[in-house]
Amino acid sequence: MSDRKITSAVIVTLNAEGDSRLDAVYGGETLLNRALVALSKSGMENVSIICHEGRSASVEKEIRKVSHRITLKWKLAEKAANESLSEKIRAICDGWSAPFILLESDCVWHPTALKQAVSAECRQPLLFCHKNVSLENGRIRYFGDFKDKYKVIFENSDAYRKIAMRGVTEHTFGKGIISCSASGLSLNEDGLVSAGLVVCDKSHFRKMPRIEDLDGIIGHWMQSKRLRIGFISDAWWLKITGKTTRERIKRFFWGMAFKEISGEFSKLVNSRLSKPATFLFVKMGFSPNAVSIIEIILFILSSAFLIVPDYWGMIVFAVIWQLSAGVLDRSDGEVARIRNYESAAGARFDMLIDDLRFALPLLVLGVVCYLENPVTFLYPVALAAIMLWYVPTAMYQQIFMYRSGYVSVQALGIDLFKAHEKEIPKDGWQHKIRPVLKGDIRTFYVFLLCFAGSKPAVFWLLFLYELGVGIANYVTVRGMRHAVAGRPEKSPVAGSSDNRRLDDDANNLGDNGLEPATSYM
């Protein structure tokens, strides 16, 4: 593993007839734009895009649509009809001194795959396959800690390039002998499934013959016994062809969007309602922030109904508030993951919205209850007390999260629970109460109580909730600091995965996914 990060890439957009069109939209973006955003998030600084002769203007027009979301420098390189792909790549990288990533724009690329390639060694061309997937007697086999949600990627194994090997075992990939042609292997052979993601440098293209496609380039490296195999795990990518069904693509994006660290109520109930809303927002081109703004508007609108003195006002509040606080609160994150908008700023904005969803109705109810009973100052005092308690504890937690690299309260809580898991009995009360207190089930309690028609009861429930959150903020930070102080060499904070801390999508990248590459010599 090299300490030097790869910062350049080449994207090939020369899709064959019948494959995905360059301007087709998947998950709110074209495949090329998705690749550019994913590369940008993976740390790429320079990208060259190979397109057909005469297509530069149309390709550039598409890229401009995501120019505000990419930080890398990109340039277009037209391949002339009499020029081979291998010659074009050699001309592009001739002035480069460092390795680069080579990939095609016929996949839905996500940073979870590309991030694992940026530190790869490049003594020889390195082709990535999934760590826990193999081909055995023509069937895809999963093993190790392979997650079910990734199986949709390999449902159509015929769409992928396959690497045949002898000596493939159940859990390890030892040295093997290439036994496949450039077009892949026959289905009765054992082997690996390629992600089509290559790390190489300009020396690997010297004396290369005229080759027209990436399959041929990889096949040339195989035949010359120069190709090595690297492995990625817990990664998203999906090969798109003319035979890829709409249902399969939808299941792929939903698997990417589904938030596994949510509470059970949120996953079992709210996710069923958020799914159609999420795909509608994606189809309409909504950004996560646009969904969040809709949430805020609905928070304000629903809270306004609390001013209505009649019972129906409480019911309208409950329905609108539950829709925004329970359903749309999932949708904004799901849209972010589908459209690859995950960011630290977006995650912190989402936490602000989480605060507003309880703070706004609490404030309105406090004022309404006081106006209905002006003799007592209990409600103004309670509002002032909760503000003096909650705001400092929230800031205390935010400062700790900022310094530790967290942007997800859920991930912070999970790491705290893991840090003290040995100290908590398996049949202890902490384990028993988590399902009834975790996630959006707390908003559901407020929703149900509204049907009793008692505004003071809802106010005090929200008051107790904010009081409890303040206590949780303080206890969580103190607990994590204690865990870090007790284990300075490998603290839960330092050991947390970047994906859980920064992207908040619970894909759990873990390590960089590279195993010692198999050398075919």
C-alpha positions as CSV (number, residue, x, y, z in Angstrom):
1,M,0.0,0.0,0.0
2,S,1.4,3.4,-1.0
3,D,1.1,6.5,1.1
4,R,0.8,8.6,-2.0
5,K,-2.8,9.2,-3.0
6,I,-3.9,8.9,-6.7
7,T,-5.3,12.2,-7.9
8,S,-5.8,11.6,-11.6
9,A,-8.3,9.5,-13.6
10,V,-9.4,8.7,-17.1
11,I,-13.0,8.1,-17.9
12,V,-13.9,6.2,-21.1
13,T,-17.3,7.1,-22.5
14,L,-17.2,5.0,-25.7
15,N,-20.1,2.8,-24.9
16,A,-21.0,0.2,-27.5
17,E,-24.2,0.1,-29.4
18,G,-27.1,-1.0,-27.2
19,D,-25.3,0.0,-24.0
20,S,-26.4,2.9,-21.7
21,R,-26.6,6.2,-23.5
22,L,-24.4,9.0,-22.4
23,D,-27.3,11.3,-21.6
24,A,-29.5,8.8,-19.9
25,V,-30.4,9.7,-16.3
26,Y,-30.0,7.3,-13.4
27,G,-30.8,8.3,-9.8
28,G,-31.1,12.0,-10.9
29,E,-27.8,12.2,-12.8
30,T,-26.2,10.9,-16.0
31,L,-23.7,8.1,-15.6
32,L,-20.8,10.3,-16.6
33,N,-21.9,13.0,-14.1
34,R,-22.3,10.4,-11.3
35,A,-18.7,9.2,-12.1
36,L,-17.4,12.7,-11.9
37,V,-19.1,13.5,-8.6
38,A,-17.9,10.1,-7.2
39,L,-14.3,10.8,-8.3
40,S,-14.4,14.3,-6.9
41,K,-15.5,12.9,-3.5
42,S,-12.7,10.3,-3.7
43,G,-10.0,12.9,-3.9
44,M,-9.4,13.1,-7.6
45,E,-7.9,16.4,-8.8
46,N,-7.7,15.9,-12.6
47,V,-9.9,13.9,-14.9
48,S,-9.6,13.3,-18.6
49,I,-12.8,12.2,-20.4
50,I,-12.5,10.3,-23.7
51,C,-15.5,10.7,-26.0
52,H,-16.3,10.1,-29.6
53,E,-15.1,12.6,-32.2
54,G,-17.7,15.4,-32.5
55,R,-19.3,14.7,-29.1
56,S,-17.4,17.3,-27.0
57,A,-20.1,20.0,-27.1
58,S,-22.9,17.6,-26.0
59,V,-20.7,16.0,-23.3
60,E,-19.6,19.4,-22.0
61,K,-23.2,20.5,-21.8
62,E,-24.1,17.6,-19.6
63,I,-21.1,18.1,-17.3
64,R,-21.9,21.7,-16.7
65,K,-25.1,20.5,-14.9
66,V,-22.9,19.3,-12.0
67,S,-20.1,21.8,-12.2
68,H,-21.1,23.2,-8.8
69,R,-20.8,19.8,-7.2
70,I,-17.3,18.8,-8.4
71,T,-14.0,20.1,-7.2
72,L,-11.8,18.4,-9.8
73,K,-10.4,19.8,-13.0
74,W,-11.7,18.0,-16.1
75,K,-11.0,18.1,-19.8
76,L,-12.4,16.4,-22.8
77,A,-10.4,14.3,-25.3
78,E,-12.0,13.3,-28.6
79,K,-11.0,10.0,-30.0
80,A,-10.7,10.1,-33.8
81,A,-12.2,7.3,-35.9
82,N,-8.7,6.2,-37.0
83,E,-7.3,6.3,-33.4
84,S,-7.5,3.3,-31.0
85,L,-8.4,3.6,-27.4
86,S,-5.0,2.4,-26.3
87,E,-3.3,5.1,-28.3
88,K,-5.6,7.8,-26.9
89,I,-5.0,6.8,-23.3
90,R,-1.2,6.7,-24.0
91,A,-1.4,10.3,-25.4
92,I,-3.4,11.6,-22.4
93,C,-1.1,10.1,-19.7
94,D,2.2,10.7,-21.5
95,G,2.9,13.8,-19.4
96,W,1.8,12.2,-16.1
97,S,4.3,10.9,-13.6
98,A,1.9,9.4,-11.1
99,P,-0.5,6.4,-11.4
100,F,-4.1,7.1,-12.3
101,I,-7.5,5.4,-12.2
102,L,-9.0,4.1,-15.4
103,L,-12.8,3.3,-15.6
104,E,-15.7,3.4,-18.0
105,S,-18.9,5.5,-17.7
106,D,-21.2,2.5,-18.1
107,C,-21.6,2.0,-14.4
108,V,-23.4,3.8,-11.6
109,W,-20.2,4.7,-9.7
110,H,-20.3,5.6,-6.0
111,P,-17.4,6.9,-3.8
112,T,-17.5,3.7,-1.7
113,A,-15.8,1.9,-4.6
114,L,-13.5,4.6,-5.8
115,K,-12.2,5.7,-2.4
116,Q,-10.7,2.2,-1.9
117,A,-8.5,2.6,-5.0
118,V,-6.8,5.9,-4.4
119,S,-3.9,4.5,-2.3
120,A,-3.2,1.4,-4.3
121,E,0.3,0.5,-5.3
122,C,0.9,0.4,-9.0
123,R,4.0,-1.7,-9.9
124,Q,1.7,-3.5,-12.3
125,P,-1.8,-2.8,-13.6
126,L,-4.3,-3.4,-10.8
127,L,-7.8,-4.6,-11.5
128,F,-10.4,-4.6,-8.7
129,C,-12.9,-7.3,-7.9
130,H,-15.3,-7.6,-4.9
131,K,-13.6,-9.2,-1.9
132,N,-16.4,-11.5,-0.9
133,V,-17.8,-12.6,-4.3
134,S,-16.7,-15.5,-6.5
135,L,-17.9,-17.4,-9.5
136,E,-18.2,-21.2,-8.9
137,N,-19.6,-23.5,-11.6
138,G,-21.3,-20.6,-13.3
139,R,-23.0,-19.3,-10.2
140,I,-22.2,-16.3,-8.1
141,R,-21.3,-17.2,-4.5
142,Y,-21.1,-14.8,-1.6
143,F,-19.2,-15.5,1.6
144,G,-17.5,-13.7,4.5
145,D,-19.3,-10.6,5.7
146,F,-21.0,-9.9,2.4
147,K,-24.2,-7.9,3.0
148,D,-27.5,-8.9,1.4
149,K,-28.2,-5.4,0.1
150,Y,-25.2,-5.6,-2.3
151,K,-26.4,-8.8,-4.0
152,V,-28.5,-6.7,-6.5
153,I,-25.1,-5.6,-8.0
154,F,-24.3,-9.2,-9.1
155,E,-27.8,-10.4,-10.1
156,N,-26.8,-10.3,-13.8
157,S,-23.3,-11.6,-13.7
158,D,-23.2,-11.8,-17.6
159,A,-23.0,-8.0,-17.7
160,Y,-19.6,-8.1,-15.9
161,R,-16.1,-8.9,-17.0
162,K,-15.0,-12.1,-15.3
163,I,-11.5,-13.2,-14.3
164,A,-10.9,-16.9,-14.4
165,M,-8.4,-18.3,-11.9
166,R,-7.1,-21.7,-11.0
167,G,-6.5,-22.2,-7.3
168,V,-9.4,-20.1,-6.1
169,T,-10.6,-21.3,-2.7
170,E,-13.5,-20.4,-0.5
171,H,-12.0,-17.7,1.6
172,T,-8.7,-16.8,-0.1
173,F,-7.4,-16.0,-3.5
174,G,-4.0,-17.4,-4.0
175,K,-1.7,-17.2,-7.0
176,G,-3.5,-18.3,-10.1
177,I,-3.1,-18.8,-13.8
178,I,-5.1,-16.7,-16.2
179,S,-7.4,-19.0,-18.2
180,C,-9.7,-16.5,-19.9
181,S,-9.8,-14.4,-23.0
182,A,-10.3,-10.7,-23.1
183,S,-14.1,-11.2,-23.4
184,G,-14.4,-13.2,-20.2
185,L,-14.7,-16.8,-19.2
186,S,-17.2,-19.5,-19.9
187,L,-19.8,-20.0,-17.3
188,N,-18.6,-23.4,-16.2
189,E,-15.3,-22.0,-14.9
190,D,-14.5,-20.6,-11.5
191,G,-13.2,-17.1,-11.1
192,L,-13.8,-13.5,-9.9
193,V,-16.2,-10.8,-10.9
194,S,-14.4,-7.6,-12.0
195,A,-15.6,-4.1,-11.0
196,G,-14.0,-2.8,-14.2
197,L,-11.9,-0.4,-12.1
198,V,-8.2,-0.3,-12.9
199,V,-5.2,1.5,-11.4
200,C,-2.3,1.9,-13.8
201,D,0.4,4.3,-15.1
202,K,1.8,5.4,-18.4
203,S,4.5,2.7,-18.4
204,H,1.8,0.1,-18.7
205,F,0.8,1.4,-22.1
206,R,4.3,1.3,-23.7
207,K,4.5,-1.0,-26.7
208,M,0.8,-1.8,-26.3
209,P,-0.8,-2.7,-29.7
210,R,-3.8,-0.9,-31.1
211,I,-6.7,-1.9,-28.9
212,E,-10.2,-0.5,-29.3
213,D,-11.8,-1.0,-25.9
214,L,-11.1,-1.4,-22.2
215,D,-11.8,-5.1,-22.3
216,G,-9.1,-5.5,-24.8
217,I,-6.6,-3.5,-22.8
218,I,-7.3,-5.6,-19.7
219,G,-7.0,-8.8,-21.8
220,H,-3.6,-7.6,-23.1
221,W,-2.3,-7.2,-19.5
222,M,-3.7,-10.7,-18.7
223,Q,-2.0,-12.3,-21.6
224,S,1.3,-10.6,-20.8
225,K,0.9,-11.8,-17.2
226,R,1.2,-8.2,-15.9
227,L,-2.2,-7.9,-14.3
228,R,-2.7,-8.0,-10.6
229,I,-6.0,-8.3,-8.7
230,G,-7.0,-6.1,-5.8
231,F,-10.2,-6.3,-3.8
232,I,-12.8,-3.8,-2.6
233,S,-15.6,-4.5,-0.1
234,D,-18.9,-3.0,1.0
235,A,-18.9,-0.9,-2.2
236,W,-21.5,0.4,-4.6
237,W,-21.3,0.1,-8.3
238,L,-23.7,-1.2,-10.9
239,K,-23.0,-2.1,-14.5
240,I,-25.7,-0.6,-16.8
241,T,-26.5,-2.2,-20.1
242,G,-29.4,-2.1,-22.5
243,K,-30.8,-5.2,-20.6
244,T,-30.7,-3.7,-17.1
245,T,-34.3,-3.6,-15.9
246,R,-35.8,-0.5,-14.3
247,E,-36.8,-2.6,-11.3
248,R,-33.2,-3.7,-10.7
249,I,-31.9,-0.2,-10.9
250,K,-34.5,1.0,-8.5
251,R,-33.6,-1.8,-6.0
252,F,-30.0,-0.9,-6.4
253,F,-30.6,2.7,-5.5
254,W,-32.9,1.8,-2.6
255,G,-30.3,-0.5,-1.2
256,M,-27.8,2.4,-1.4
257,A,-30.3,4.8,0.2
258,F,-31.6,2.7,3.0
259,K,-30.2,3.8,6.4
260,E,-29.4,0.8,8.4
261,I,-28.5,2.6,11.7
262,S,-32.1,4.0,12.0
263,G,-34.4,2.8,14.7
264,E,-36.6,-0.3,14.0
265,F,-39.8,1.8,13.8
266,S,-38.2,4.1,11.2
267,K,-37.1,1.1,9.1
268,L,-40.3,-0.9,9.4
269,V,-42.9,1.9,9.2
270,N,-41.5,5.3,8.0
271,S,-39.3,3.8,5.3
272,R,-42.3,2.3,3.6
273,L,-43.8,5.7,3.3
274,S,-40.6,7.5,2.5
275,K,-39.6,5.2,-0.4
276,P,-42.2,6.4,-3.0
277,A,-41.6,10.0,-1.8
278,T,-37.9,9.7,-2.2
279,F,-38.0,8.3,-5.7
280,L,-40.5,11.0,-6.7
281,F,-38.1,13.7,-5.4
282,V,-35.2,12.1,-7.2
283,K,-37.2,11.9,-10.5
284,M,-38.1,15.6,-10.1
285,G,-34.5,16.5,-9.6
286,F,-34.9,17.7,-6.0
287,S,-31.7,18.2,-3.9
288,P,-31.6,17.0,-0.3
289,N,-31.6,20.7,0.8
290,A,-34.8,21.2,-1.1
291,V,-36.5,18.3,0.7
292,S,-35.2,19.8,4.0
293,I,-36.7,23.2,3.2
294,I,-40.0,21.4,2.6
295,E,-39.6,19.8,6.0
296,I,-39.1,23.2,7.7
297,I,-42.1,24.7,5.9
298,L,-44.2,21.8,7.1
299,F,-42.9,22.2,10.7
300,I,-44.0,25.8,10.7
301,L,-47.3,25.0,9.0
302,S,-48.2,22.2,11.3
303,S,-47.2,24.2,14.4
304,A,-49.5,27.0,13.3
305,F,-52.4,24.6,13.6
306,L,-51.7,24.3,17.3
307,I,-53.0,27.9,17.7
308,V,-56.5,26.6,16.6
309,P,-58.5,26.1,19.8
310,D,-60.6,23.2,18.3
311,Y,-59.7,19.5,18.5
312,W,-59.3,19.2,14.7
313,G,-56.3,21.6,14.9
314,M,-54.4,19.1,17.0
315,I,-55.2,16.3,14.5
316,V,-54.1,18.3,11.5
317,F,-50.9,19.2,13.4
318,A,-50.3,15.5,14.2
319,V,-50.7,14.3,10.6
320,I,-48.6,17.1,9.0
321,W,-46.0,17.0,11.7
322,Q,-45.6,13.2,11.5
323,L,-45.3,13.4,7.7
324,S,-42.5,15.9,7.9
325,A,-40.8,14.7,11.1
326,G,-41.1,11.0,10.4
327,V,-41.3,10.5,6.6
328,L,-39.6,13.4,5.0
329,D,-36.9,13.3,7.6
330,R,-35.9,10.0,6.1
331,S,-36.4,11.2,2.5
332,D,-33.8,14.0,2.6
333,G,-31.1,11.5,3.6
334,E,-32.3,9.0,1.1
335,V,-32.2,11.5,-1.7
336,A,-28.7,12.5,-0.6
337,R,-27.5,9.0,-0.8
338,I,-29.2,8.2,-4.1
339,R,-28.0,11.4,-5.8
340,N,-24.6,11.2,-4.1
341,Y,-25.0,14.5,-2.2
342,E,-23.6,13.2,1.1
343,S,-21.5,15.8,2.8
344,A,-20.5,17.0,6.3
345,A,-22.4,20.3,5.8
346,G,-25.5,18.4,4.7
347,A,-25.4,16.1,7.7
348,R,-25.0,19.1,10.1
349,F,-27.9,20.8,8.4
350,D,-30.0,17.7,8.9
351,M,-29.1,17.8,12.6
352,L,-30.4,21.4,12.8
353,I,-33.7,20.3,11.3
354,D,-33.9,17.5,13.8
355,D,-33.7,20.1,16.5
356,L,-36.4,22.3,14.9
357,R,-38.9,19.5,14.5
358,F,-39.3,19.4,18.3
359,A,-38.4,22.9,19.2
360,L,-41.0,24.7,17.0
361,P,-44.1,22.8,18.4
362,L,-42.7,23.1,21.9
363,L,-42.4,26.8,21.6
364,V,-45.8,27.3,20.1
365,L,-47.5,25.0,22.6
366,G,-45.7,26.9,25.5
367,V,-47.1,30.2,24.3
368,V,-50.6,28.8,23.6
369,C,-50.8,27.0,26.9
370,Y,-49.8,30.2,28.7
371,L,-52.3,32.3,26.8
372,E,-55.0,29.8,27.7
373,N,-54.0,29.9,31.4
374,P,-52.2,33.2,32.0
375,V,-52.5,32.9,35.8
376,T,-49.5,30.5,36.0
377,F,-46.0,31.3,34.7
378,L,-45.1,27.6,34.6
379,Y,-45.0,27.4,30.8
380,P,-42.7,30.4,30.2
381,V,-40.4,29.2,33.1
382,A,-40.3,25.7,31.6
383,L,-39.4,27.1,28.1
384,A,-36.7,29.3,29.6
385,A,-35.3,26.4,31.6
386,I,-35.2,23.9,28.7
387,M,-33.5,26.5,26.6
388,L,-30.8,27.2,29.3
389,W,-30.3,23.4,29.6
390,Y,-30.6,22.1,26.0
391,V,-28.7,24.8,24.1
392,P,-25.4,24.4,26.2
393,T,-25.5,20.6,26.0
394,A,-26.2,20.7,22.3
395,M,-23.2,23.0,21.8
396,Y,-21.1,20.8,24.1
397,Q,-21.9,17.8,21.9
398,Q,-21.4,19.7,18.6
399,I,-17.9,20.9,19.6
400,F,-16.9,17.3,20.5
401,M,-18.3,15.9,17.3
402,Y,-16.5,18.6,15.2
403,R,-13.2,17.9,16.9
404,S,-13.7,14.1,16.6
405,G,-14.8,14.1,13.0
406,Y,-18.4,13.0,13.6
407,V,-21.4,14.6,11.8
408,S,-23.9,11.8,12.7
409,V,-25.4,11.7,16.2
410,Q,-26.5,8.1,15.4
411,A,-22.9,7.0,14.6
412,L,-21.7,8.7,17.8
413,G,-24.3,6.8,19.9
414,I,-23.4,3.5,18.2
415,D,-19.7,4.0,18.9
416,L,-20.5,4.8,22.5
417,F,-22.6,1.7,22.9
418,K,-19.9,-0.4,21.4
419,A,-17.3,1.1,23.6
420,H,-19.2,0.1,26.7
421,E,-20.8,-3.0,25.3
422,K,-18.7,-5.3,27.5
423,E,-19.8,-3.4,30.6
424,I,-23.5,-3.8,29.7
425,P,-25.1,-7.1,30.5
426,K,-26.7,-8.7,27.4
427,D,-30.0,-8.9,29.3
428,G,-29.6,-5.5,30.9
429,W,-32.2,-2.7,30.8
430,Q,-30.1,-0.7,28.3
431,H,-30.6,-3.3,25.6
432,K,-34.3,-3.7,26.4
433,I,-35.3,-0.1,26.2
434,R,-33.4,0.8,23.1
435,P,-36.1,-0.3,20.6
436,V,-38.8,1.8,22.3
437,L,-36.6,4.9,22.5
438,K,-34.5,4.8,19.4
439,G,-35.2,6.8,16.2
440,D,-38.5,8.1,14.9
441,I,-40.6,6.1,17.3
442,R,-40.3,9.1,19.6
443,T,-42.1,11.3,17.0
444,F,-44.8,8.6,16.8
445,Y,-45.4,8.9,20.5
446,V,-46.1,12.6,20.0
447,F,-48.4,11.8,17.1
448,L,-50.5,9.4,19.2
449,L,-50.8,11.7,22.1
450,C,-52.2,14.5,19.9
451,F,-55.3,12.4,19.5
452,A,-56.0,12.7,23.2
453,G,-56.6,16.4,22.4
454,S,-54.6,17.7,25.4
455,K,-52.1,20.5,24.4
456,P,-50.5,20.6,27.9
457,A,-49.9,16.8,27.7
458,V,-48.2,17.2,24.4
459,F,-46.2,20.2,25.7
460,W,-44.9,18.3,28.7
461,L,-44.0,15.2,26.5
462,L,-41.9,17.5,24.2
463,F,-40.4,19.1,27.3
464,L,-39.4,15.8,28.7
465,Y,-38.0,14.7,25.4
466,E,-35.8,17.9,25.1
467,L,-34.7,17.3,28.7
468,G,-33.8,13.8,27.9
469,V,-31.9,14.8,24.7
470,G,-29.9,17.3,26.7
471,I,-28.9,14.6,29.2
472,A,-28.1,12.2,26.4
473,N,-25.8,14.9,24.8
474,Y,-23.9,15.3,28.0
475,V,-23.7,11.6,28.9
476,T,-22.6,10.6,25.3
477,V,-19.7,13.0,25.2
478,R,-18.6,12.2,28.7
479,G,-18.8,8.5,27.9
480,M,-16.8,8.8,24.7
481,R,-14.1,10.9,26.4
482,H,-13.8,8.3,29.1
483,A,-13.5,5.5,26.5
484,V,-10.9,7.5,24.6
485,A,-8.9,8.2,27.8
486,G,-9.1,4.5,28.8
487,R,-7.9,3.2,25.4
488,P,-5.7,5.9,23.8
489,E,-4.1,3.7,21.2
490,K,-7.3,2.5,19.6
491,S,-10.2,4.6,20.7
492,P,-13.8,4.2,19.4
493,V,-13.4,7.7,17.8
494,A,-10.2,6.9,16.0
495,G,-11.5,3.5,15.0
496,S,-14.8,4.7,13.6
497,S,-15.1,4.3,9.8
498,D,-15.0,7.5,7.7
499,N,-18.3,6.5,6.1
500,R,-20.2,6.4,9.3
501,R,-18.7,9.6,10.6
502,L,-18.7,11.7,7.4
503,D,-21.3,10.4,5.0
504,D,-23.9,9.2,7.5
505,D,-25.1,6.5,5.1
506,A,-24.2,3.5,7.2
507,N,-22.6,1.6,4.4
508,N,-19.7,0.9,6.7
509,L,-16.7,1.1,4.4
510,G,-14.4,-0.3,7.1
511,D,-10.8,-0.5,5.8
512,N,-9.6,0.4,2.4
513,G,-10.7,-3.0,1.1
514,L,-7.4,-3.9,-0.6
515,E,-5.9,-7.4,0.0
516,P,-2.4,-8.3,-1.1
517,A,-2.7,-8.4,-4.9
518,T,-2.3,-11.7,-6.7
519,S,0.5,-11.7,-9.1
520,Y,0.1,-13.6,-12.3
521,M,3.7,-14.5,-13.1
